[in-house]
Amino acid sequence: MRMEHVALYVRDLERAKDFFIRYFGATADPCYHNPRTNFRSYFLRFADGARLEIMHKPLPEEAPALQERMGYAHIAFSVGSARAVDALTETLRADGYAVLSGPRTTGDGYYESCIADLEGNRIEITV
């Protein structure tokens, strides 16, 4: 068995797509649009075969993404080395994204950082 994909609602679909393409090397399938519900989505593909579906439709506002809450906590990307974790974290920091933690070695032995994407969703960058 393997996980097929993870899905994430976003407020700005095009900016989210561009973020994952620029910083994490995703490629995007064509945009799907359901005109009846005004739902739109992209499937983003990563080099190792993983897929992330980013979705948008008019929804009532939810709790802020940075607030700790039940449910999914973050998306993690393995970039291959501590040096790559450091480099991508600094690139994101320089481009104005909040670095929430790290880079650091966690208590369970992971070398990682955690940033907030353009909508405040947590993204872990790890070896």
Disulfide bonds with the S-S distance in Angstrom:
none
